[in-house]
């Protein structure tokens, strides 16, 4: 069996790096969602870390205009439509 071409190895490495990056981002989103859930359930008694995450999210939402949020939602939706199997 012949070894793979030389240019295939860097592409495989890049694909693994992208997959790892996506897993890290997904883990971060899950952590943020858990913090929001804890804040909804416990309120201010959830602790300083959860309160700081909620404060940062509130500041982030206040900075974004509605037009920006709609544009981000449209781009994410189009990306989802392009990625799903046909």
Beta strands, then each sheet from edge to edge (+ up, - down):
end
